[in-house]
Amino acid sequence: MTTDMQRKLDSILDGVTSGNLATRVPGVVAMVTDRNGNIFEGAKGVRSLGDDAAMTTDSVFALYSATKAIAGTAVMQCVEEGLLDLDAPAKTYAPKLGELLVLDGFATDGTPKLRPPKSDVTTRQLMLHTAGFGYDFFNEDYLRLARDHGQPSVVTCTEAAITTPLLFDPGEKFEYGSNIDWAGRVVEGIRGKRLGAVLKERIFAPLGITDMAFSRTDDMKARTAPVHARGADGSLRPKNLALPDNPDLDMAGHGLYASVGEYMKFIRMWLNDGMGPNGRVLKPETVAEAVRNGLEPHHEVGMLKGLIPALSNDAEFFPGLKKGWSYTFMVNEEEAPTGRPAGAIGWAGLLNLFYWIDRQNGVGGFWATQILPFGDAVSFGGYLDFETAVYQRFVLRRAA
């Protein structure tokens, strides 16, 4: 880490936490790691506009979809041990999956038209988001089920929230949604215990992670950065939104809380071929399989069309570039404008959290805010500047 890079990254964090409320975020934590440890840790701004508590590097964030890759790791451990066939019917491990029907539109009176699927959902399809599940803030049919028929939001962390019709026959296309929540149920069926207990034993322990959980301790609650919502005029206000502690279900798709430093330990595991400081999490060959694009050529990862303005804008990483999906990350198939090479992996969380993992160059990073709607121009733009600066001032210079 050069002094020049330190200054540049600090200036990006200063920039997004300064100025009027329409052009800033309340606070941000961002970190960069190589294979050995963090090479940058930054925290700027405040946790909450309500009390001006300073944002610190140990602040706790609701990870939302940054949870997916961690739960996907637990799935791949089951595969390694011969306990899970990715292409077997997933109802073998999570029986309620076998009860779900396909939504074939709506009758004239608004009643959902349902039929049996043409094939069983597989765990591979769950991992690749081709099983048929979606989210109501990205899919019009799910939004209609929520508004007109009381389908609960996934943020309730209940079984009813994921016991939804399939939007299409399994394997038909890519649709980002609650697929990984069901993959978590597969893990629970195999292991015979709650997903949180599985993660703690098989992922957190070998990685030395203690500050990550589906249910926060009192200490984690005290350090949690609350959610803020950006209004139509760009202003920010605190929003009373939090994932439930002691949830009915440990939601594999979005349910974890953590500090950023703990997530960096997970990123380093991927940079080190599955090895953590206290033991191995995945075999190198499993890591190699898990980071490859697993989608069929005609399946694409594109724009996420925001249907609930309070929750998400239209959002897409690197428009115009080919992107795939692995177990379970987005894979950019071409070099990104930030400098991220083809074959690197990463994803995001609903509250404008973003991360990437570049195994080729041995570097990864995480950017954390707690802002709605997703795709916030200030936070997302700051993140892209942050990643770009890492490549310009660290990766490229190191290669030279």
C-alpha positions as CSV (number, residue, x, y, z in Angstrom):
1,M,0.0,0.0,0.0
2,T,1.6,3.2,-1.2
3,T,1.0,6.6,0.5
4,D,-0.5,7.8,-2.8
5,M,-3.1,5.0,-2.8
6,Q,-3.9,5.6,0.9
7,R,-4.5,9.2,0.1
8,K,-6.6,8.5,-3.0
9,L,-8.9,5.9,-1.2
10,D,-9.3,8.2,1.8
11,S,-10.2,11.1,-0.5
12,I,-12.9,8.9,-2.2
13,L,-14.4,8.1,1.2
14,D,-14.2,11.7,2.2
15,G,-15.9,12.8,-1.0
16,V,-19.0,10.5,-0.6
17,T,-19.5,11.5,3.0
18,S,-19.1,15.3,2.5
19,G,-21.4,18.0,1.2
20,N,-25.1,18.3,1.2
21,L,-27.4,15.4,1.8
22,A,-28.3,15.0,-1.8
23,T,-24.7,14.3,-2.9
24,R,-23.4,12.3,0.0
25,V,-24.0,9.2,2.1
26,P,-24.2,9.2,5.9
27,G,-21.2,7.0,6.3
28,V,-19.1,4.3,4.6
29,V,-16.7,1.5,5.5
30,A,-14.4,0.2,2.8
31,M,-11.5,-2.2,2.8
32,V,-9.1,-3.9,0.5
33,T,-7.2,-7.1,1.0
34,D,-4.5,-9.1,-0.7
35,R,-3.9,-12.8,0.0
36,N,-2.1,-12.0,3.3
37,G,-4.3,-9.4,5.0
38,N,-6.0,-6.1,4.7
39,I,-4.0,-3.4,2.9
40,F,-6.5,-0.6,3.4
41,E,-9.2,0.0,6.0
42,G,-11.3,3.1,5.9
43,A,-14.3,4.5,7.8
44,K,-15.8,7.9,7.1
45,G,-18.9,9.8,8.1
46,V,-21.5,8.8,10.6
47,R,-23.5,5.7,11.3
48,S,-26.7,7.6,11.7
49,L,-27.8,11.1,10.8
50,G,-30.0,11.0,13.9
51,D,-27.3,11.0,16.5
52,D,-24.0,11.7,14.6
53,A,-22.3,8.5,15.9
54,A,-19.1,8.1,14.0
55,M,-18.8,5.3,11.4
56,T,-16.0,3.0,12.5
57,T,-14.3,0.0,10.9
58,D,-16.1,-2.3,13.4
59,S,-19.6,-1.0,12.5
60,V,-22.0,-3.8,11.8
61,F,-24.0,-3.9,8.5
62,A,-27.0,-5.9,7.3
63,L,-25.3,-7.8,4.4
64,Y,-28.4,-8.6,2.5
65,S,-27.4,-10.4,-0.8
66,A,-23.7,-10.4,0.2
67,T,-24.9,-13.3,2.3
68,K,-25.5,-15.5,-0.8
69,A,-21.9,-16.4,-1.4
70,I,-21.4,-17.5,2.2
71,A,-24.4,-19.8,2.1
72,G,-23.3,-21.0,-1.4
73,T,-20.0,-22.0,0.2
74,A,-21.9,-24.3,2.7
75,V,-23.6,-25.9,-0.3
76,M,-20.3,-26.6,-2.0
77,Q,-19.0,-28.2,1.2
78,C,-21.9,-30.6,1.0
79,V,-21.0,-31.5,-2.6
80,E,-17.3,-32.0,-1.6
81,E,-18.4,-34.5,1.1
82,G,-20.5,-36.5,-1.3
83,L,-23.7,-35.5,0.6
84,L,-25.3,-33.5,-2.2
85,D,-25.8,-34.2,-5.9
86,L,-26.3,-30.8,-7.5
87,D,-28.4,-32.3,-10.3
88,A,-30.7,-34.4,-8.2
89,P,-34.1,-33.0,-7.4
90,A,-33.6,-30.5,-4.6
91,K,-36.8,-31.8,-3.0
92,T,-34.7,-34.8,-1.9
93,Y,-33.1,-32.5,0.6
94,A,-35.8,-29.8,1.0
95,P,-39.2,-31.7,0.5
96,K,-41.3,-28.5,0.4
97,L,-39.7,-27.6,-2.9
98,G,-41.6,-30.5,-4.4
99,E,-44.9,-28.8,-3.6
100,L,-44.4,-25.6,-5.5
101,L,-46.2,-24.9,-8.8
102,V,-45.5,-22.7,-11.8
103,L,-47.3,-19.4,-12.1
104,D,-48.9,-19.3,-15.6
105,G,-50.3,-15.8,-15.4
106,F,-53.5,-14.6,-13.8
107,A,-57.2,-15.3,-14.5
108,T,-59.5,-12.4,-15.5
109,D,-60.6,-12.1,-11.8
110,G,-56.9,-11.8,-10.8
111,T,-56.6,-15.3,-9.4
112,P,-53.1,-16.9,-10.0
113,K,-53.1,-19.6,-12.6
114,L,-50.9,-22.5,-11.4
115,R,-49.6,-25.7,-12.9
116,P,-47.0,-28.4,-12.1
117,P,-43.5,-27.7,-13.3
118,K,-42.2,-29.7,-16.3
119,S,-39.2,-30.9,-14.2
120,D,-37.9,-30.8,-10.7
121,V,-35.8,-28.0,-9.3
122,T,-32.2,-28.9,-8.8
123,T,-29.7,-27.4,-6.4
124,R,-27.5,-26.4,-9.3
125,Q,-30.4,-24.4,-10.6
126,L,-30.9,-22.8,-7.2
127,M,-27.2,-21.8,-7.1
128,L,-27.3,-20.4,-10.6
129,H,-30.7,-18.5,-10.2
130,T,-32.3,-20.6,-13.0
131,A,-34.8,-22.5,-10.8
132,G,-37.7,-20.1,-11.3
133,F,-37.7,-17.8,-8.2
134,G,-37.6,-14.0,-8.2
135,Y,-38.0,-11.0,-6.0
136,D,-41.0,-8.7,-5.9
137,F,-38.9,-5.6,-6.3
138,F,-37.5,-6.9,-9.6
139,N,-40.4,-9.1,-11.0
140,E,-43.9,-7.8,-11.9
141,D,-45.6,-11.1,-11.2
142,Y,-44.2,-11.4,-7.7
143,L,-45.0,-7.8,-7.1
144,R,-48.7,-8.5,-8.1
145,L,-48.7,-11.6,-5.8
146,A,-47.5,-9.3,-3.0
147,R,-49.9,-6.5,-3.6
148,D,-53.0,-8.5,-4.5
149,H,-52.5,-11.8,-2.7
150,G,-50.5,-11.0,0.4
151,Q,-47.2,-12.8,-0.6
152,P,-44.9,-11.7,2.3
153,S,-41.6,-10.0,1.6
154,V,-38.4,-11.9,2.0
155,V,-37.2,-9.4,4.6
156,T,-39.8,-11.0,7.0
157,C,-37.4,-14.0,7.1
158,T,-40.3,-16.5,7.2
159,E,-41.0,-19.7,5.4
160,A,-44.1,-18.2,3.8
161,A,-41.9,-15.5,2.1
162,I,-40.1,-18.2,0.1
163,T,-43.0,-20.6,-0.4
164,T,-43.8,-18.9,-3.7
165,P,-44.8,-20.1,-7.1
166,L,-42.1,-20.6,-9.7
167,L,-42.1,-17.9,-12.4
168,F,-41.1,-20.4,-15.1
169,D,-40.1,-24.0,-15.6
170,P,-36.8,-24.9,-13.9
171,G,-33.8,-24.2,-16.1
172,E,-35.6,-22.0,-18.5
173,K,-33.7,-18.8,-17.9
174,F,-31.7,-16.7,-15.4
175,E,-33.9,-14.8,-12.9
176,Y,-32.3,-13.2,-9.8
177,G,-34.3,-14.1,-6.7
178,S,-34.9,-16.2,-3.6
179,N,-33.2,-19.2,-5.1
180,I,-30.3,-19.2,-2.5
181,D,-32.8,-19.1,0.4
182,W,-33.9,-22.6,-0.8
183,A,-30.3,-23.7,-1.3
184,G,-29.9,-22.9,2.4
185,R,-32.9,-25.2,3.2
186,V,-31.1,-27.9,1.2
187,V,-28.0,-27.5,3.5
188,E,-30.3,-27.6,6.6
189,G,-31.9,-30.8,5.3
190,I,-28.5,-32.4,4.8
191,R,-26.9,-31.3,8.0
192,G,-29.9,-31.6,10.3
193,K,-29.4,-28.2,11.9
194,R,-30.1,-24.5,11.4
195,L,-28.0,-22.8,8.7
196,G,-26.5,-20.4,11.2
197,A,-25.1,-23.3,13.2
198,V,-23.7,-24.8,10.0
199,L,-22.0,-21.6,9.0
200,K,-20.5,-21.0,12.5
201,E,-19.1,-24.5,12.6
202,R,-17.9,-25.1,9.1
203,I,-17.1,-21.6,7.7
204,F,-16.8,-19.0,10.5
205,A,-14.6,-21.2,12.8
206,P,-11.9,-22.0,10.2
207,L,-11.9,-18.4,9.0
208,G,-11.7,-16.9,12.5
209,I,-15.0,-15.0,12.0
210,T,-16.8,-14.1,15.2
211,D,-18.6,-10.9,14.2
212,M,-21.1,-12.3,11.7
213,A,-24.5,-13.9,12.5
214,F,-28.2,-14.1,11.5
215,S,-29.0,-12.9,15.1
216,R,-26.9,-10.1,16.5
217,T,-25.4,-10.0,20.0
218,D,-26.1,-6.9,22.1
219,D,-22.6,-5.7,21.2
220,M,-23.3,-6.1,17.5
221,K,-26.6,-4.2,17.8
222,A,-24.9,-1.3,19.5
223,R,-22.5,-1.1,16.5
224,T,-25.1,-1.5,13.8
225,A,-25.4,1.2,11.2
226,P,-29.1,2.0,10.7
227,V,-30.7,2.2,7.3
228,H,-31.3,5.6,5.5
229,A,-33.6,6.2,2.6
230,R,-32.9,8.7,-0.2
231,G,-36.0,10.7,-1.1
232,A,-37.0,11.9,-4.6
233,D,-35.2,15.2,-3.9
234,G,-32.0,13.4,-3.0
235,S,-32.2,14.0,0.7
236,L,-31.6,11.3,3.3
237,R,-33.6,10.3,6.3
238,P,-33.3,7.4,8.8
239,K,-35.6,4.5,8.0
240,N,-37.0,2.1,10.5
241,L,-36.0,-1.1,8.7
242,A,-34.0,-4.0,10.2
243,L,-33.9,-7.7,9.5
244,P,-35.3,-9.6,12.5
245,D,-33.0,-11.0,15.0
246,N,-33.9,-14.6,16.0
247,P,-35.6,-15.0,12.6
248,D,-38.0,-17.8,11.8
249,L,-35.6,-18.9,9.0
250,D,-31.9,-18.3,8.6
251,M,-32.2,-16.7,5.2
252,A,-29.3,-17.9,3.0
253,G,-30.0,-15.2,0.4
254,H,-29.9,-12.1,2.6
255,G,-30.0,-12.7,6.3
256,L,-26.5,-12.1,7.8
257,Y,-25.2,-9.2,9.8
258,A,-21.4,-8.5,9.9
259,S,-18.7,-6.0,10.2
260,V,-16.7,-5.5,7.0
261,G,-13.4,-6.8,8.5
262,E,-15.1,-10.2,9.0
263,Y,-16.2,-10.3,5.4
264,M,-12.7,-9.7,4.3
265,K,-11.7,-13.0,6.0
266,F,-14.2,-14.7,3.7
267,I,-12.8,-12.9,0.6
268,R,-9.3,-13.9,1.5
269,M,-10.4,-17.5,1.7
270,W,-11.3,-17.3,-2.0
271,L,-8.0,-15.6,-2.8
272,N,-6.2,-18.5,-1.0
273,D,-7.8,-21.5,-2.8
274,G,-10.2,-22.2,0.1
275,M,-7.8,-22.0,3.0
276,G,-8.5,-20.0,6.1
277,P,-6.1,-19.2,9.1
278,N,-7.6,-22.0,11.2
279,G,-8.2,-24.6,8.5
280,R,-9.5,-25.4,5.1
281,V,-13.0,-24.4,4.1
282,L,-13.0,-25.7,0.5
283,K,-10.7,-27.8,-1.6
284,P,-8.8,-25.9,-4.4
285,E,-10.6,-27.9,-7.1
286,T,-13.9,-26.9,-5.5
287,V,-12.9,-23.3,-5.5
288,A,-11.9,-23.5,-9.2
289,E,-15.3,-25.0,-10.0
290,A,-17.3,-22.5,-7.9
291,V,-15.9,-19.4,-9.5
292,R,-16.6,-20.4,-13.2
293,N,-19.7,-19.1,-15.0
294,G,-22.2,-22.0,-14.9
295,L,-24.9,-20.5,-17.0
296,E,-26.0,-21.8,-20.4
297,P,-24.8,-19.5,-23.3
298,H,-28.4,-18.2,-23.9
299,H,-28.8,-17.2,-20.2
300,E,-27.6,-13.7,-19.4
301,V,-27.1,-11.6,-16.3
302,G,-28.3,-8.1,-17.2
303,M,-30.3,-5.2,-15.9
304,L,-32.2,-5.5,-12.6
305,K,-35.3,-3.5,-13.3
306,G,-36.4,-1.8,-10.1
307,L,-40.2,-2.1,-9.6
308,I,-40.5,-0.7,-6.1
309,P,-38.8,2.8,-6.2
310,A,-38.3,2.8,-2.4
311,L,-36.2,-0.4,-2.6
312,S,-34.3,-0.4,-5.9
313,N,-33.4,1.7,-8.9
314,D,-32.7,0.1,-12.2
315,A,-29.2,-1.4,-11.6
316,E,-26.6,-3.2,-13.5
317,F,-22.9,-3.8,-13.1
318,F,-20.9,-2.9,-16.2
319,P,-23.6,-2.4,-18.8
320,G,-22.8,-3.8,-22.2
321,L,-20.3,-6.3,-20.8
322,K,-21.1,-10.0,-20.8
323,K,-21.7,-11.3,-17.3
324,G,-22.4,-14.9,-16.0
325,W,-23.1,-16.5,-12.6
326,S,-21.3,-19.1,-10.6
327,Y,-21.7,-20.7,-7.1
328,T,-22.7,-18.1,-6.1
329,F,-21.3,-14.9,-7.6
330,M,-21.6,-12.7,-10.6
331,V,-18.7,-13.4,-13.0
332,N,-17.6,-10.7,-15.5
333,E,-16.7,-12.4,-18.7
334,E,-14.8,-9.4,-20.0
335,E,-12.5,-6.9,-18.4
336,A,-14.5,-4.2,-16.6
337,P,-13.9,-0.5,-16.9
338,T,-12.6,-0.4,-13.3
339,G,-9.7,-2.7,-14.2
340,R,-11.3,-5.9,-12.8
341,P,-10.2,-8.7,-15.1
342,A,-12.3,-11.2,-17.0
343,G,-13.1,-14.1,-14.7
344,A,-13.2,-12.1,-11.5
345,I,-16.2,-12.5,-9.2
346,G,-18.3,-10.3,-6.9
347,W,-21.8,-9.1,-6.1
348,A,-23.7,-6.7,-3.8
349,G,-26.3,-6.2,-1.1
350,L,-29.6,-4.3,-1.3
351,L,-28.5,-1.5,1.0
352,N,-25.7,-0.5,-1.4
353,L,-22.9,-2.9,-0.3
354,F,-20.5,-4.0,-3.1
355,Y,-17.6,-6.4,-3.2
356,W,-15.2,-8.0,-5.7
357,I,-12.7,-10.9,-5.6
358,D,-9.9,-11.0,-8.1
359,R,-8.1,-14.3,-7.8
360,Q,-5.9,-13.6,-10.7
361,N,-4.3,-10.6,-9.1
362,G,-4.8,-11.7,-5.5
363,V,-6.9,-8.7,-4.4
364,G,-10.4,-8.1,-3.3
365,G,-12.5,-5.3,-1.7
366,F,-15.7,-4.5,0.1
367,W,-17.7,-1.2,0.2
368,A,-20.5,-0.9,2.8
369,T,-23.3,1.6,3.2
370,Q,-26.9,1.2,4.5
371,I,-28.9,3.2,2.0
372,L,-32.1,2.6,0.0
373,P,-32.9,2.3,-2.8
374,F,-30.4,-0.1,-4.3
375,G,-28.2,1.4,-7.1
376,D,-27.8,4.7,-5.2
377,A,-25.8,6.9,-7.5
378,V,-23.6,8.4,-4.8
379,S,-22.8,5.1,-3.1
380,F,-22.5,3.0,-6.2
381,G,-20.5,5.7,-8.0
382,G,-18.2,6.0,-5.0
383,Y,-17.7,2.2,-5.0
384,L,-16.7,2.1,-8.7
385,D,-14.3,5.0,-8.1
386,F,-12.9,3.0,-5.2
387,E,-12.3,-0.2,-7.1
388,T,-10.8,1.8,-10.1
389,A,-8.4,3.5,-7.8
390,V,-7.2,0.1,-6.4
391,Y,-6.4,-1.1,-9.9
392,Q,-4.7,2.1,-11.0
393,R,-2.6,2.6,-7.9
394,F,-2.0,-0.9,-6.6
395,V,-2.6,-3.7,-9.0
396,L,-1.2,-2.1,-12.2
397,R,1.8,-0.6,-10.4
398,R,2.6,-3.9,-8.7
399,A,2.4,-5.7,-12.0
400,A,4.8,-3.1,-13.6
